Each structure stands twice: as C-alpha cells, then as structure tokens.
Amino acid sequence: MSADELKAQGNAAFAAKDFDKAIDLFTQAIAASPTPNHVLYSNRSGSYASKRDFENALKDAEECVKINSTWAKGYTRKATALHGLGDLIGAKDTYEEVLKLDPANAQAKSGLKAVDDAIAEEAAADGQTPDMGMGQMFNDSMWGKLAANPKTSAFLADAAFVEKLKKIQKSPGTINTEMTADPRMMQVIAVLLGLDLQMPPQGAPASEPKDTPMPDAPKPAPKAPEPAKAPEPEPEPEEDEEAKAKKEADEAKALGNKEYKARNFDVAIGHYDKAWELHKDITYLNNKAAAEFEKGDYETCIATCKFATEEGRFLRTDYKVMAKSFARIGTAYQKLGDWDSAIEYYGKSLTEHRSADILAKLRTAEKEKKRLEQEAYVSPELAEAAREEGNAAFKNADWPAAVKAYTEMIKRAPADPRGYSNRAAAYAKLLSFPEAIKDCDDAISKDPSFVRAYIRKANAYFAMREYSKCIDTLNAATEKDVEHKSKSEIDGLISKAYYARFQAQEGETEQETMERISKDPEVVSVLQDPVMQAILGQARENPAALNDHMKNPEVRRKIELLMAAGIIRTR
C-alpha cells in the first residue's frame, strides 16, 4: 500500500477519534514514503497530542520542522506539545515563531493567548498578581520608546535591567514583583503609558505611604495553582500546503508533456522548470532532461540529470527514478561518442535498478567501444611487420613467440586470413588443436577460397583422430581448389585419412576390424546406394570400367572409401 493511501486511512481514523489506529497508519505511511514527508510526522504528532502523549508528539513535531522549516503547521504542533508538557515559555516562543511565518494564523493566536493565560495563572500562584493588561505595553516597540525618552534611555545601559524587561516580555505576570524590587520600573511604565511622572533621584528614600495595613490584618490565602490546561484534540488534518504545491507542479508537468509531444521543447522545459520550483520531485528534472536530449543539447541534458541525481540522494528518491536519471546520462554520452562515460553511467543505472533495456544498452556500448578500439589499432604496415616477425619465430621453432607475433598481426589486420592461418600452424606445433581449428574457421570466414586454411584444419582433425571430419574438410578444400594447385597434397591427405580410419586398432583382430568396418555408417550408405551397386557389378565383369567411373569426383570419393575399407581390392 502506498504512503498516500495509508495517510488517507490515518486521517479517517483520526476523524473517528481512533488515535491508536491513526498513529499506526501514519507510522506505516512514514515507512512507505520514498522521501521524508513532514506532513506525515505532523499528523502523527497531532494523534499523539490527542492521546496526551506529548513527549512523542514533541518528537514528531521537531522532526516535521526539521524536514520543512518554513511550514507554520509544524511549529503549531511543536507549541501544542510544549504546552502539554508544561513548558509554557517554550510554547510561547514557538507560537510567536508561527506568527512570524504566518501573521494571520488563527490557531497560533488562540494558542498564544492560552499560554499567556497559563503564565499569568502561574504567576498568581507564586504570589504575584496579574498584570491587569499592562503586559501588552512590553512589546517589541517599547525599546524605541525607552531609548527616545531621556528619563529612561540611561536605563538601557544597565544589562541587568534590560534582562528584567525581557523577562516581563515573556512573563507579564512578574510586572508587580519587578515594580516592587526596582523603582525604575515605574518610570518605564509611565513612559510607555505616555505620562510625565516625577520620580525621586535614584537612591533617594521614597515617601511613606499614607495608609498602611493593620499589623494583625489577616493575609489572603494564596489561590491554589491550577495545572496548565492541555490543548483539546485537533480536528482532522487539513489539506496541507505541500499537497497543494504538488498538485500545481503536476499541472505544470502535464503542460510540459503536452508541449513535449508537440516537439515544442523550449516551452516544455519552461513548464518542467516551474514544476520543479513548486515541488521538489526529480521526475520533473528527468522530463526536462528528456526535452533537452530531444533538442540535441546533450551537454545540458547531462548537467540536468547529474543535478537530479544529487537532489535525488538528498530527497531519498525512489531507486527506479534515480536509475532513469543515470540511464539518460549514459544515453547522452553515447550520442556524444564518449563510450567510457556511457558505460560508466549505464552501470550506475543498473546498480540502482536492474533493467533489461539498460543492460542491453550497456552491452551494445561495450561492443561498440571494443570495435572502435580495434579499428583504431588497425595498421597494414605494422601488421606486415608482425607477420614477418612471426614467420622468423616459426622458422626458429619458437612457437610461443610465433603465436604472439601472429596475434599482433590479427589485431593490426583483422580482415587478413593469413594471420589466423599462420597462428593455426603455430598452435598445431604446440599441440593446441582446438585453437588451431578455430583459427582456421576464422580464416575461412574471412576468405572462403583460402585453401591453405582448409588443409591446416584437416591436419588438426587428423591429429585428433577425427578422420571423418578430416575427410569432409579435405573434400571442401577440393571444391575450393579450382586451379588444382593443392590437388596432390589434398588427395594424399584424403588417402591417409581413409586408411587411418579403417586400419586395425590396437588389440583388435582382423575379424573384429572387418566387423567394425562393415558397420561403419558411411560404408553401409555407399554399399546400399543403387548407383554404386550397379558400378560395382559392372566392375566385377570389366575392372577397366572402374577407371572411367573414377573420373566422377563423387564416385571417386566413394570408391576410395571402399578401397580404404578393404571392400574393393586391387591386385
């Protein structure tokens, strides 16, 4: 379930006054939210406060303010919790902070009045008397009035007296106590009230009051202090400013998408910029980068995406969204031909989220980089020098050095079949026949008429006792040897391979050898061929006729097979 869905359920539970359920749902929403959400902490703080759990309410309120220090609602949550914990001065300071952010905030005004009333009650409980409304004079404007009046301006040079004035600002109920303790306070009040009060010089004895209370007059019993009233449960959390900003941002994004589809990329970028200003979601930056990419402004696209990844880390953005930013950086670098950077950022994208599409792009980039490096390495002159070096090493029977030199030739001239064929010969000397066969196949793929590669491949198969494959390779060589330059060599190898194929194996009797040959699939196939049966029948009556049939290459191959198998014998 998403954070928004859990939040909606939490609000419903709050409205039903099921505060425990609301707390649980808001807790789940906080865990499900991809980025820290101050509104969720605010709502859970309100739920805790409704349960009179002001310690947890304060923790959540402080987290809310930490995430978004410009949201007035977070401070009202904090002030409510402080009030509930009995920290009246802290609550008063916090409500005043709210009014700095939002001077018209009705909740802060009523909360501040409640705190001031509680402070006055505490002052009365301590033997002080309420300030009778005089506390309103001790606002921030008093400092200018006192500094401008010659009767009080000197008072401000006394740091201890200034602290008394600040104390009265925070706790107006202490006015009477301070007036009794410091006669200068009367002069301050007179100046603030606009009166011309004649005070005796500082240090002169004050006149006796005309009326004094009777010594035995009973003193009024102090009123028992009442505990500070905890705030009432707050109503259901209202639609917050964050949600409003996101809604406006999404509207700007929708306009940007419309312009993007119309290929009005500059206009689209303007809308995406506005969306980002309204609400911090790197999806808007990704869309902006897409428009810059389509414009062909790849450098700017890269800069936008890098900024998005930096902001995304701070905002704890979902890894899939981060992966898109890194992938687009890779694609932009690919367009610029910077394959190293493209590979780097495709890798970063896959680290965030593994995607088959990005993996395919990474593999393509790696192949292209390798291809370009190989092309840059090509040099016919250096390839020829490497071939000569390999030939010299081969003649000196230094087979490893020959392999190394021919490998360099292949890198310098990858389209030249001679490099592969020569290296195959060196591999064969090292008895590395599978590698030799692979090199011969590569040489043949470069030049299908390169007969020498067929012959070397056939020799490798012969050495591996793969006689059938050896013969097939030699037959292919015969087809390619149109000028018959290698006919004698090929024919000799074919005969050698046939006889090696049908010769008696170690420990095998003649009868066992003949039995094995009679079961050979190729031999059986030739003997069952109706054409060959007719030829063999004719040869029995007229052996000379066999020579005429040998002129046909296919018939010749089959007759040689039967001769090698010992089925046709010549005297």
C-alpha positions as CSV (number, residue, x, y, z in Angstrom):
1,M,0.0,0.0,0.0
2,S,1.3,3.4,-0.9
3,A,2.1,6.2,1.6
4,D,-0.8,8.3,0.2
5,E,-3.3,5.5,0.8
6,L,-2.0,4.9,4.3
7,K,-2.2,8.6,5.0
8,A,-5.8,8.8,3.9
9,Q,-6.7,5.9,6.2
10,G,-4.9,7.5,9.0
11,N,-6.8,10.8,8.5
12,A,-10.1,8.8,8.6
13,A,-9.0,7.0,11.9
14,F,-8.1,10.4,13.4
15,A,-11.5,11.8,12.4
16,A,-13.1,8.8,14.1
17,K,-11.0,9.6,17.2
18,D,-9.3,6.2,17.0
19,F,-6.0,7.7,17.7
20,D,-4.0,4.4,18.3
21,K,-5.1,3.2,14.8
22,A,-4.2,6.6,13.3
23,I,-0.7,6.5,14.9
24,D,-0.2,3.0,13.4
25,L,-1.3,4.0,10.0
26,F,0.8,7.2,9.9
27,T,3.8,5.2,11.1
28,Q,3.3,2.8,8.1
29,A,2.9,5.7,5.8
30,I,6.2,7.2,7.0
31,A,8.0,3.9,6.4
32,A,6.4,3.6,2.9
33,S,7.2,7.2,1.8
34,P,10.1,7.3,-0.6
35,T,11.2,10.7,0.8
36,P,10.8,12.2,4.3
37,N,7.3,13.7,4.5
38,H,6.8,16.4,7.0
39,V,3.0,16.2,6.8
40,L,3.0,12.6,8.0
41,Y,5.1,13.5,11.0
42,S,2.7,16.4,11.7
43,N,-0.3,14.2,11.5
44,R,1.2,11.6,13.8
45,S,2.2,14.4,16.2
46,G,-1.4,15.5,16.3
47,S,-2.5,12.0,17.0
48,Y,-0.1,11.6,19.9
49,A,-1.2,15.0,21.3
50,S,-4.8,13.9,21.2
51,K,-3.8,11.0,23.5
52,R,-2.0,13.4,25.8
53,D,1.3,11.6,24.8
54,F,3.0,15.0,24.5
55,E,6.6,13.6,24.6
56,N,6.1,11.6,21.4
57,A,4.0,14.5,20.0
58,L,7.0,16.8,20.5
59,K,9.5,14.3,18.9
60,D,7.3,14.1,15.7
61,A,6.8,17.9,15.7
62,E,10.5,18.5,15.9
63,E,11.1,16.0,13.0
64,C,8.4,17.8,11.0
65,V,10.1,21.2,11.5
66,K,13.5,19.7,10.7
67,I,12.2,18.4,7.3
68,N,10.4,21.7,6.4
69,S,11.4,24.7,8.5
70,T,9.1,27.1,6.6
71,W,5.8,25.2,7.3
72,A,3.8,27.0,10.0
73,K,1.8,24.0,10.9
74,G,4.8,22.1,12.2
75,Y,5.5,24.9,14.7
76,T,1.9,24.8,16.0
77,R,2.3,21.1,16.5
78,K,5.5,21.8,18.5
79,A,3.9,24.5,20.5
80,T,0.9,22.3,21.4
81,A,3.3,19.6,22.6
82,L,5.4,22.0,24.7
83,H,2.2,23.5,26.2
84,G,1.1,20.0,27.1
85,L,4.4,19.2,28.7
86,G,4.2,22.4,30.8
87,D,6.9,24.3,29.0
88,L,4.9,27.5,28.8
89,I,7.8,29.7,27.8
90,G,8.9,27.3,25.1
91,A,5.3,27.1,23.8
92,K,5.1,30.9,23.8
93,D,8.3,31.3,21.9
94,T,7.2,28.7,19.3
95,Y,3.7,30.3,18.8
96,E,5.5,33.6,18.2
97,E,7.7,31.8,15.6
98,V,4.5,30.7,13.9
99,L,3.1,34.2,13.7
100,K,6.4,35.4,12.1
101,L,5.8,32.8,9.3
102,D,2.0,33.3,9.2
103,P,0.8,36.5,11.0
104,A,-2.9,35.6,10.3
105,N,-2.6,32.1,11.8
106,A,-5.7,31.9,14.0
107,Q,-4.6,28.7,15.7
108,A,-1.3,30.3,16.7
109,K,-3.1,33.4,18.1
110,S,-5.5,31.4,20.2
111,G,-2.7,29.1,21.4
112,L,-0.6,32.1,22.3
113,K,-3.4,33.6,24.3
114,A,-3.9,30.2,26.1
115,V,-0.2,30.1,27.0
116,D,-0.2,33.7,28.2
117,D,-3.2,33.0,30.4
118,A,-1.5,29.9,31.9
119,I,1.6,32.0,32.6
120,A,-0.5,34.6,34.4
121,E,-2.1,31.9,36.5
122,E,1.3,30.5,37.4
123,A,2.4,34.0,38.4
124,A,-0.6,34.4,40.7
125,A,0.1,31.0,42.3
126,D,3.6,32.2,43.1
127,G,2.3,35.2,45.0
128,Q,2.3,37.5,42.0
129,T,-0.7,39.4,40.7
130,P,-1.9,39.5,37.2
131,D,-0.5,42.3,35.1
132,M,-4.1,43.8,34.5
133,G,-3.3,44.2,30.8
134,M,-0.1,46.2,31.3
135,G,1.9,43.3,29.8
136,Q,0.7,44.4,26.4
137,M,2.9,47.5,26.7
138,F,6.0,45.4,26.9
139,N,6.1,44.5,23.2
140,D,8.9,45.0,20.7
141,S,8.1,48.6,20.2
142,M,8.9,49.6,23.8
143,W,12.7,49.6,23.1
144,G,12.4,52.6,20.8
145,K,10.2,54.5,23.2
146,L,12.5,53.9,26.1
147,A,15.6,54.9,24.1
148,A,14.0,58.1,22.9
149,N,13.0,59.3,26.3
150,P,15.8,61.0,28.3
151,K,14.3,59.7,31.6
152,T,14.7,56.0,30.5
153,S,17.4,56.0,27.9
154,A,20.1,55.6,30.5
155,F,18.3,52.5,31.9
156,L,19.1,50.6,28.8
157,A,22.8,50.8,29.5
158,D,22.2,48.6,32.5
159,A,22.3,45.0,31.2
160,A,20.7,43.6,34.3
161,F,17.7,46.0,33.9
162,V,17.4,45.1,30.2
163,E,17.1,41.4,31.2
164,K,14.3,42.3,33.7
165,L,12.4,44.0,30.8
166,K,12.9,40.9,28.6
167,K,11.7,38.7,31.5
168,I,8.5,40.8,31.7
169,Q,8.0,40.4,27.9
170,K,8.0,36.7,28.3
171,S,6.1,36.6,31.7
172,P,3.9,39.7,32.1
173,G,2.7,38.4,35.4
174,T,6.0,39.3,37.0
175,I,5.4,43.1,36.5
176,N,4.2,43.8,40.1
177,T,7.2,41.9,41.5
178,E,9.6,43.9,39.4
179,M,8.0,47.2,40.2
180,T,8.4,46.5,43.9
181,A,12.0,45.4,43.5
182,D,13.1,48.2,41.2
183,P,11.5,51.7,41.4
184,R,12.8,52.4,37.8
185,M,10.2,50.1,36.5
186,M,7.5,52.7,37.4
187,Q,9.3,55.3,35.3
188,V,9.4,52.8,32.4
189,I,5.6,52.1,32.7
190,A,4.9,55.9,32.8
191,V,6.9,56.4,29.6
192,L,5.2,53.5,27.9
193,L,1.8,55.0,29.0
194,G,2.8,58.5,27.9
195,L,2.7,60.0,31.4
196,D,5.1,62.6,32.9
197,L,5.9,61.0,36.2
198,Q,8.3,62.9,38.6
199,M,10.4,60.3,40.3
200,P,12.9,61.0,43.1
201,P,16.5,60.8,42.3
202,Q,17.9,57.2,42.1
203,G,18.9,56.2,45.7
204,A,16.7,58.9,47.5
205,P,14.2,57.5,50.1
206,A,10.8,57.1,48.8
207,S,8.0,58.8,50.8
208,E,6.0,56.8,53.2
209,P,2.6,55.7,52.0
210,K,-0.3,57.4,53.8
211,D,-2.3,54.3,54.5
212,T,-0.7,51.1,55.9
213,P,-2.5,47.9,56.7
214,M,-3.2,46.9,60.2
215,P,-0.5,44.6,61.7
216,D,-2.9,42.0,62.6
217,A,-4.9,42.1,59.4
218,P,-5.1,38.5,58.0
219,K,-3.4,38.0,54.7
220,P,-5.5,36.5,52.0
221,A,-4.7,32.8,51.4
222,P,-3.0,32.3,48.0
223,K,-5.1,30.7,45.4
224,A,-4.1,27.1,44.8
225,P,-2.4,26.8,41.4
226,E,-4.3,25.1,38.7
227,P,-2.5,22.8,36.2
228,A,-1.9,24.2,32.8
229,K,-4.8,23.2,30.5
230,A,-3.7,20.7,27.9
231,P,-4.9,21.6,24.4
232,E,-8.0,19.9,23.1
233,P,-7.7,17.3,20.3
234,E,-7.2,19.0,17.0
235,P,-9.6,18.4,14.1
236,E,-8.8,16.2,11.1
237,P,-5.6,17.3,9.4
238,E,-6.4,19.6,6.6
239,E,-5.1,19.6,3.0
240,D,-1.6,20.9,3.5
241,E,0.4,23.4,1.5
242,E,2.7,20.6,0.3
243,A,-0.1,18.7,-1.4
244,K,-1.3,22.0,-2.9
245,A,2.2,22.7,-4.3
246,K,2.5,19.2,-5.7
247,K,-0.9,19.5,-7.4
248,E,0.2,22.7,-9.1
249,A,3.5,21.2,-10.0
250,D,1.8,18.2,-11.6
251,E,-0.4,20.6,-13.6
252,A,2.8,22.3,-14.9
253,K,4.3,18.9,-15.7
254,A,1.2,18.0,-17.7
255,L,1.5,21.2,-19.7
256,G,5.2,20.4,-20.3
257,N,4.3,16.9,-21.5
258,K,1.8,18.3,-24.0
259,E,4.4,20.7,-25.4
260,Y,7.0,17.9,-25.5
261,K,4.7,15.7,-27.6
262,A,4.2,18.7,-29.9
263,R,8.1,18.9,-30.0
264,N,8.0,22.4,-28.6
265,F,10.9,21.5,-26.4
266,D,11.8,25.0,-25.1
267,V,8.3,25.7,-24.0
268,A,8.1,22.2,-22.4
269,I,11.4,22.9,-20.5
270,G,9.9,26.1,-19.1
271,H,6.9,24.1,-17.7
272,Y,9.2,21.5,-16.2
273,D,11.3,24.2,-14.5
274,K,8.1,25.7,-13.0
275,A,7.1,22.3,-11.7
276,W,10.4,21.8,-10.0
277,E,10.2,25.3,-8.4
278,L,6.8,24.4,-7.0
279,H,7.6,20.9,-5.7
280,K,10.9,19.1,-5.4
281,D,10.5,15.9,-7.4
282,I,13.3,14.8,-9.7
283,T,10.7,13.3,-12.1
284,Y,10.3,16.9,-13.4
285,L,14.0,17.2,-13.9
286,N,14.1,13.9,-15.8
287,N,11.4,15.2,-18.1
288,K,13.3,18.4,-18.6
289,A,16.4,16.4,-19.5
290,A,14.4,14.3,-22.0
291,A,13.4,17.5,-23.7
292,E,17.0,18.8,-23.8
293,F,18.0,15.4,-25.2
294,E,15.5,15.6,-28.0
295,K,16.7,19.1,-28.8
296,G,20.2,17.6,-29.3
297,D,21.5,19.6,-26.3
298,Y,23.3,16.7,-24.8
299,E,25.7,18.6,-22.5
300,T,22.8,20.4,-20.9
301,C,20.9,17.2,-20.6
302,I,23.8,15.6,-18.8
303,A,24.1,18.6,-16.4
304,T,20.4,18.4,-15.6
305,C,20.5,14.7,-14.9
306,K,23.5,15.0,-12.7
307,F,21.8,17.7,-10.7
308,A,18.7,15.4,-10.5
309,T,20.9,12.6,-9.0
310,E,22.4,14.9,-6.4
311,E,19.0,16.2,-5.4
312,G,17.6,12.7,-5.5
313,R,20.0,11.5,-2.9
314,F,19.0,14.3,-0.6
315,L,15.3,13.7,-1.2
316,R,15.7,9.9,-0.9
317,T,14.1,9.4,-4.3
318,D,12.9,6.0,-5.4
319,Y,15.7,4.0,-6.9
320,K,13.8,3.4,-10.1
321,V,13.5,7.1,-10.7
322,M,17.2,7.6,-9.9
323,A,18.0,4.8,-12.4
324,K,16.3,6.7,-15.2
325,S,18.5,9.8,-14.5
326,F,21.7,7.8,-14.7
327,A,20.5,5.9,-17.8
328,R,19.7,9.2,-19.6
329,I,23.2,10.5,-18.8
330,G,24.6,7.3,-20.3
331,T,22.5,7.7,-23.5
332,A,23.6,11.4,-23.8
333,Y,27.2,10.4,-23.5
334,Q,26.7,7.7,-26.1
335,K,25.3,10.4,-28.5
336,L,28.5,12.4,-27.8
337,G,30.6,9.4,-28.7
338,D,32.0,9.2,-25.1
339,W,31.7,5.4,-24.7
340,D,33.7,5.2,-21.5
341,S,31.3,7.6,-19.7
342,A,28.3,6.0,-21.3
343,I,29.4,2.6,-20.0
344,E,30.0,4.1,-16.5
345,Y,26.6,5.7,-16.2
346,Y,24.7,2.7,-17.6
347,G,26.5,0.7,-14.9
348,K,25.3,3.2,-12.2
349,S,21.8,2.9,-13.5
350,L,21.9,-0.9,-13.2
351,T,23.2,-0.5,-9.7
352,E,20.1,1.5,-8.8
353,H,17.6,-0.8,-10.7
354,R,18.4,-3.7,-13.0
355,S,16.6,-3.2,-16.3
356,A,16.8,-5.5,-19.4
357,D,16.7,-2.4,-21.6
358,I,19.6,-0.7,-19.9
359,L,21.6,-3.9,-19.7
360,A,21.2,-4.2,-23.5
361,K,22.4,-0.7,-23.9
362,L,25.4,-1.4,-21.7
363,R,26.3,-4.5,-23.8
364,T,25.9,-2.5,-27.0
365,A,28.1,0.3,-25.7
366,E,30.8,-2.2,-24.6
367,K,30.8,-3.9,-28.0
368,E,31.0,-0.6,-29.9
369,K,33.8,0.6,-27.7
370,K,35.7,-2.6,-28.4
371,R,35.0,-2.3,-32.1
372,L,36.2,1.3,-32.3
373,E,39.4,0.4,-30.3
374,Q,40.1,-2.4,-32.7
375,E,39.6,-0.1,-35.7
376,A,41.9,2.5,-34.2
377,Y,44.5,-0.2,-33.8
378,V,44.4,-1.4,-37.4
379,S,47.6,-0.7,-39.4
380,P,48.5,-2.7,-42.6
381,E,52.2,-1.7,-42.3
382,L,52.5,-2.8,-38.7
383,A,50.5,-6.0,-39.5
384,E,53.1,-7.0,-42.1
385,A,55.9,-6.3,-39.7
386,A,54.2,-8.6,-37.2
387,R,53.7,-11.3,-39.8
388,E,57.4,-11.3,-40.7
389,E,58.3,-11.4,-37.0
390,G,56.0,-14.4,-36.6
391,N,57.5,-16.2,-39.7
392,A,61.0,-15.8,-38.3
393,A,60.0,-17.2,-34.9
394,F,58.2,-20.1,-36.6
395,K,61.4,-21.0,-38.6
396,N,63.3,-20.9,-35.4
397,A,60.8,-23.3,-33.8
398,D,59.9,-20.6,-31.2
399,W,56.2,-21.5,-31.3
400,P,55.0,-19.3,-28.4
401,A,56.7,-16.2,-29.9
402,A,55.2,-17.1,-33.3
403,V,51.7,-17.2,-31.7
404,K,52.3,-13.8,-30.0
405,A,53.5,-12.2,-33.3
406,Y,50.6,-13.6,-35.4
407,T,48.2,-12.4,-32.7
408,E,49.5,-8.9,-33.1
409,M,49.1,-9.3,-36.8
410,I,45.5,-10.2,-36.4
411,K,44.9,-7.1,-34.3
412,R,46.6,-4.9,-36.8
413,A,44.8,-6.5,-39.8
414,P,41.7,-8.4,-38.6
415,A,40.4,-8.9,-42.2
416,D,43.6,-10.7,-43.4
417,P,43.1,-14.5,-43.3
418,R,46.8,-15.2,-43.3
419,G,47.2,-14.1,-39.7
420,Y,44.6,-16.7,-38.5
421,S,46.0,-19.4,-40.7
422,N,49.6,-18.8,-39.6
423,R,48.7,-18.8,-36.0
424,A,46.8,-22.1,-36.5
425,A,50.0,-23.6,-37.8
426,A,51.8,-22.4,-34.6
427,Y,49.1,-23.7,-32.4
428,A,49.3,-27.1,-34.1
429,K,53.0,-27.2,-33.3
430,L,52.1,-26.6,-29.7
431,L,49.5,-29.4,-29.9
432,S,46.7,-26.9,-29.3
433,F,44.5,-28.4,-32.0
434,P,41.1,-27.0,-30.9
435,E,42.6,-23.5,-31.0
436,A,44.1,-24.3,-34.4
437,I,40.7,-25.4,-35.8
438,K,39.1,-22.2,-34.5
439,D,41.7,-20.0,-36.2
440,C,41.2,-21.9,-39.5
441,D,37.5,-21.4,-39.3
442,D,38.1,-17.6,-38.7
443,A,40.5,-17.6,-41.7
444,I,37.9,-19.3,-43.9
445,S,35.2,-16.9,-42.8
446,K,37.5,-14.0,-44.0
447,D,38.2,-15.8,-47.3
448,P,36.2,-18.9,-48.1
449,S,38.5,-19.7,-51.0
450,F,41.6,-19.8,-48.8
451,V,42.6,-23.5,-49.4
452,R,45.6,-23.4,-47.1
453,A,43.3,-22.9,-44.1
454,Y,41.2,-26.0,-45.1
455,I,44.3,-28.1,-45.3
456,R,45.6,-26.9,-41.9
457,K,42.2,-27.6,-40.4
458,A,42.2,-31.1,-41.9
459,N,45.6,-31.8,-40.4
460,A,44.4,-30.7,-37.0
461,Y,41.4,-33.1,-37.2
462,F,43.8,-35.9,-38.4
463,A,46.0,-35.3,-35.3
464,M,42.9,-35.5,-33.1
465,R,41.9,-38.8,-34.9
466,E,38.7,-37.2,-36.2
467,Y,39.1,-38.9,-39.6
468,S,35.6,-38.3,-40.8
469,K,35.8,-34.5,-40.1
470,C,39.3,-34.5,-41.7
471,I,38.0,-36.1,-44.9
472,D,35.0,-33.7,-45.0
473,T,37.3,-30.7,-44.7
474,L,39.5,-32.0,-47.4
475,N,36.6,-32.6,-49.7
476,A,35.6,-28.9,-49.1
477,A,39.2,-28.0,-49.9
478,T,38.9,-29.9,-53.2
479,E,35.9,-27.8,-54.2
480,K,37.7,-24.6,-53.5
481,D,40.9,-25.6,-55.2
482,V,39.6,-24.7,-58.6
483,E,43.1,-24.4,-60.1
484,H,44.2,-27.7,-58.6
485,K,47.3,-26.2,-57.1
486,S,47.0,-28.3,-54.0
487,K,45.4,-31.4,-55.6
488,S,48.2,-33.8,-54.9
489,E,48.5,-32.7,-51.3
490,I,44.8,-32.9,-50.7
491,D,44.5,-36.3,-52.3
492,G,47.4,-37.6,-50.3
493,L,45.8,-36.5,-47.1
494,I,42.4,-38.0,-48.0
495,S,44.0,-41.4,-48.7
496,K,46.0,-41.1,-45.5
497,A,42.8,-40.3,-43.5
498,Y,40.8,-43.1,-45.1
499,Y,43.4,-45.7,-44.3
500,A,43.9,-44.4,-40.8
501,R,40.2,-44.6,-40.3
502,F,39.9,-48.3,-41.3
503,Q,43.2,-49.7,-40.1
504,A,43.2,-52.2,-37.3
505,Q,43.1,-50.7,-33.8
506,E,45.4,-51.8,-31.1
507,G,44.5,-55.2,-29.8
508,E,41.9,-55.7,-32.5
509,T,41.7,-59.0,-34.5
510,E,41.3,-58.9,-38.3
511,Q,37.8,-60.3,-37.9
512,E,36.9,-57.6,-35.4
513,T,38.3,-55.0,-37.7
514,M,36.2,-56.2,-40.7
515,E,33.1,-56.4,-38.4
516,R,33.7,-52.8,-37.3
517,I,34.2,-51.6,-40.9
518,S,31.0,-53.4,-42.1
519,K,29.0,-51.4,-39.5
520,D,30.5,-48.0,-40.4
521,P,27.5,-45.8,-41.4
522,E,29.3,-44.3,-44.4
523,V,30.4,-47.6,-45.7
524,V,26.9,-49.0,-45.3
525,S,25.4,-46.0,-47.1
526,V,27.7,-46.4,-50.1
527,L,27.0,-50.1,-50.4
528,Q,23.2,-49.5,-50.3
529,D,23.4,-46.8,-53.0
530,P,21.8,-48.3,-56.2
531,V,24.1,-46.4,-58.5
532,M,27.2,-47.7,-56.6
533,Q,25.7,-51.3,-56.6
534,A,25.5,-51.0,-60.5
535,I,29.0,-49.6,-60.8
536,L,30.4,-52.4,-58.6
537,G,28.6,-55.0,-60.5
538,Q,30.0,-53.7,-63.8
539,A,33.5,-53.6,-62.3
540,R,33.3,-57.3,-61.4
541,E,32.8,-58.1,-65.1
542,N,35.0,-55.4,-66.5
543,P,37.6,-54.0,-64.0
544,A,38.8,-51.5,-66.5
545,A,35.4,-49.8,-66.5
546,L,36.1,-48.7,-62.9
547,N,38.7,-46.2,-64.2
548,D,36.0,-44.4,-66.3
549,H,33.8,-44.1,-63.2
550,M,36.7,-42.7,-61.2
551,K,36.5,-39.5,-63.3
552,N,33.4,-38.5,-61.5
553,P,34.6,-36.8,-58.2
554,E,31.7,-38.1,-56.1
555,V,32.0,-41.7,-57.4
556,R,35.8,-41.5,-57.0
557,R,35.4,-40.5,-53.3
558,K,33.1,-43.4,-52.6
559,I,35.3,-45.9,-54.4
560,E,38.3,-44.7,-52.5
561,L,36.3,-45.1,-49.3
562,L,35.5,-48.7,-50.2
563,M,39.2,-49.3,-51.2
564,A,40.4,-47.9,-47.9
565,A,37.9,-50.1,-46.1
566,G,39.2,-53.2,-47.9
567,I,36.0,-53.9,-49.6
568,I,37.4,-53.3,-53.1
569,R,40.8,-54.8,-53.5
570,T,43.3,-54.2,-56.4
571,R,46.0,-56.6,-57.5
